[in-house]
Amino acid sequence: MGDIDFGKQLGATETGIPGLVVFDLPVHGDSRGWFKENWQREKMTALGLPDFGPVQNNISFNDAVGTTRGIHAEPWDKWVSVATGRIFGAWVDLREGPSFGAVFTTELDASKAIFVPRGVGNSYQTLEADTAYTYLVNDHWSADASYSFLNLADETSAIAWPIPLSDVEISAKDLAHPRLADVTPVAAKKVLVVGAGGQLGRALRAELGDAAHVEWTTRAEFDLGDAEIRSARRWRDYEAIVNAGAYTAVDLAETDEGRRDAWAANASGPARLAAIAAEFGVTLVHVSSDYVFDGTADRPYLEGDALSPLGVYGQSKAAGDLAVSTAPRHYILRTSWVIGDGKNFVRTMASLAERGIDPKVVDDQRGRLTFASEIARAVVHLLDTNAPYGTYNVSGSGDARTWKDIASDIFAITGADRSRVSGVSTAEYFANATGPVAPRPLNSVLDLSKLEATGFVPRDAGEQLEEYLTP
């Protein structure tokens, strides 16, 4: 007991292996023994420990000095600390990427702990008799789990074991593990894109290319309406789910059938994904809409403004936002006036200009275009930079415009006279509609400062419009 360093302050120290972090633990002791907070979620996450969601606590005991465990990279994260005794630990990064093969070693006693990310190989050599170490893991142990292994005597890693391997107790299995040159790197956790066949899904594919860790699914392959999707994947193998699908037929949502479809796709489905994300520690990315607001504000909408949807579509999207926000790791990207490939407002106006038709376009709704490519770029940025979780507004930047202004710009860009476009109010535009008409927010301008604070620079919507029309 006298060798334990009592009275330390709780602290975290980064190592040369990304995500591998050593923690100093305050140990309180006297002649009777000692006490420590072995894992304290609130204090330790405040210092940068991932909120990794442990589900199992294991203890390993070694009665002899020099007992050496092989270098195993496991398919879960671990929080390792010593209960009694002292160990020498060696960690080797076996994950694919630039840090593959990086080595870190240190001694652990009761006053230290270490967080070991999935895919980092770990090995321990006891330095005192009757040593026990305890570890929390965020997946249930299974004999069928997939591990990666490295030989303890690998020349490339060149671990300086305190007790020579020739003098210690080692299993024959651990001695037979491959050298670093023969190890297949542990692949990155997967990203599941739901709704890959839609305009945002296609934009994400263009942004991410053929990344091996990204799994693309259409509605036919992964139906959010299926109550059994919790068992459809081994979710611990996923880093993130990107929900790129939605029901967007704003007017049809006002019908009986449309109402059911809108709520199923925009609320019930995201709620199922949120439950999965919360249970398995997955990051959930969800795309929302300016329609969650009533459009009566006299300023750009902030992420924290009260939800006030006018119609069924907006109500279903607002419900989806609330459901997704229950996942501890979530990004809600709130967008406006989305333009992707396929049929859309921009292509319609360009066609009218070419055919000599002079349209009347709504001039009392204000907002900014958001190109699907811009949303895709924001999704990748938030995930890659580990930005703080929460809701972010995403649209093109620049001055707010009306639909008439944008139509006039389209005419001008395509070489037509912008004066051919005339304005009309929303009420006048839909006055003779024969089907259901959903209420529209008149102000769809979104404040972009929160997204910009993460280092993302939204592109000017007008410049993107010109590029879109003149590829």
Summary of the structure (lengths in Angstrom):
residues: 471
radius of gyration: 28.0
end to end distance: 72.3
largest distance: 93.7
contacts: 1549
relative contact order: 0.10
helix: 28%
strand: 26%
